[in-house]
Amino acid sequence: MKYAMKTIQLIAIAILSLLLFSTSVNAQTKKKSNDAEVTFSVPVDCPSCVKKLESKLPHEKGVKDLRISLEKQTVWFLYASDKTNKENLIKALDKLGYAAKEVTPEKEDKK
């Protein structure tokens, strides 16, 4: 009788654990569906420009990640599309003194 009770308890705990785990995985998957990315051509021509952008842009609403290429003169953003959009990112770059134009994937590959 004791053995059967412990077995039932272990099975119940295992089922609850699986349910909780699958719920958290679903929540993370839904969160990622709001993510978008974009690359802009930006006239960054020195390390201090890169430093300036790296210090200011992560604080823009919705920005999750960014990469700046001094060599290609581009800024890549990963952002939450429910919190910001491409136009807002262009405005943020413009506010810092950098004119930005979106780079399409074809143009980006050719550089």
C-alpha positions as CSV (number, residue, x, y, z in Angstrom):
1,M,0.0,0.0,0.0
2,K,2.8,2.4,0.9
3,Y,4.6,1.5,-2.3
4,A,1.5,2.2,-4.4
5,M,1.0,5.6,-2.8
6,K,4.6,6.7,-3.4
7,T,4.4,5.6,-7.0
8,I,1.2,7.6,-7.5
9,Q,2.8,10.7,-5.9
10,L,5.9,10.4,-8.1
11,I,3.7,10.0,-11.2
12,A,1.7,13.1,-10.2
13,I,4.8,15.1,-9.6
14,A,6.2,14.1,-13.0
15,I,3.0,15.0,-14.8
16,L,2.9,18.4,-13.1
17,S,6.5,19.1,-13.9
18,L,5.9,18.3,-17.6
19,L,2.9,20.5,-17.7
20,L,4.8,23.4,-16.1
21,F,7.8,23.0,-18.4
22,S,5.6,22.8,-21.6
23,T,3.8,26.0,-20.5
24,S,7.0,27.9,-20.1
25,V,8.3,26.7,-23.4
26,N,5.1,27.9,-25.1
27,A,5.4,31.3,-23.4
28,Q,9.0,31.7,-24.7
29,T,8.0,30.7,-28.2
30,K,5.2,33.2,-28.3
31,K,7.5,36.0,-27.1
32,K,9.9,35.4,-29.9
33,S,7.2,35.7,-32.6
34,N,7.2,39.5,-31.9
35,D,10.9,39.7,-32.7
36,A,12.0,41.4,-35.9
37,E,15.3,42.4,-37.4
38,V,16.6,45.0,-39.7
39,T,19.9,46.3,-41.0
40,F,20.6,49.9,-41.8
41,S,23.4,51.5,-43.8
42,V,24.8,54.2,-41.5
43,P,27.8,56.5,-42.1
44,V,29.9,55.2,-39.1
45,D,33.5,55.9,-39.9
46,C,35.4,55.7,-36.7
47,P,35.6,53.7,-33.4
48,S,34.2,56.7,-31.4
49,C,31.1,56.6,-33.6
50,V,30.6,53.0,-32.8
51,K,31.1,53.6,-29.1
52,K,28.5,56.4,-29.2
53,L,25.9,54.2,-30.9
54,E,26.7,51.3,-28.7
55,S,26.1,53.4,-25.6
56,K,22.8,55.0,-26.7
57,L,20.9,52.6,-29.0
58,P,20.4,49.7,-26.5
59,H,18.3,52.1,-24.4
60,E,15.8,52.7,-27.2
61,K,12.4,51.1,-26.4
62,G,12.1,47.7,-27.9
63,V,15.7,47.1,-28.9
64,K,16.9,43.7,-27.8
65,D,20.2,43.4,-29.6
66,L,22.4,45.3,-32.1
67,R,25.6,44.8,-34.0
68,I,27.5,47.6,-35.6
69,S,30.0,47.0,-38.4
70,L,32.5,49.7,-38.9
71,E,33.9,47.9,-42.0
72,K,30.5,47.6,-43.7
73,Q,29.1,50.8,-42.1
74,T,25.9,49.0,-41.0
75,V,23.8,48.7,-37.9
76,W,21.8,45.5,-37.4
77,F,18.9,45.5,-34.9
78,L,16.9,42.8,-33.2
79,Y,13.8,44.5,-31.8
80,A,10.4,43.8,-30.4
81,S,8.0,44.7,-33.2
82,D,5.2,45.3,-30.7
83,K,7.2,48.0,-28.9
84,T,9.0,49.7,-31.8
85,N,9.4,49.7,-35.6
86,K,11.9,50.5,-38.3
87,E,10.8,54.2,-38.5
88,N,11.4,54.7,-34.8
89,L,14.9,53.1,-35.1
90,I,15.7,55.4,-38.1
91,K,14.6,58.4,-35.9
92,A,16.8,57.2,-33.1
93,L,19.8,57.0,-35.4
94,D,18.9,60.4,-36.9
95,K,18.7,62.0,-33.4
96,L,22.3,60.8,-32.8
97,G,23.4,62.5,-36.1
98,Y,23.4,59.4,-38.4
99,A,21.3,59.2,-41.5
100,A,20.1,55.6,-41.9
101,K,18.8,53.7,-44.9
102,E,17.4,50.2,-44.7
103,V,19.6,47.5,-46.4
104,T,17.8,44.7,-48.1
105,P,19.3,41.2,-47.7
106,E,20.5,41.2,-51.3
107,K,22.4,44.4,-50.9
108,E,23.8,43.3,-47.6
109,D,25.2,40.1,-49.1
110,K,27.0,42.0,-52.0
111,K,28.9,44.2,-49.6
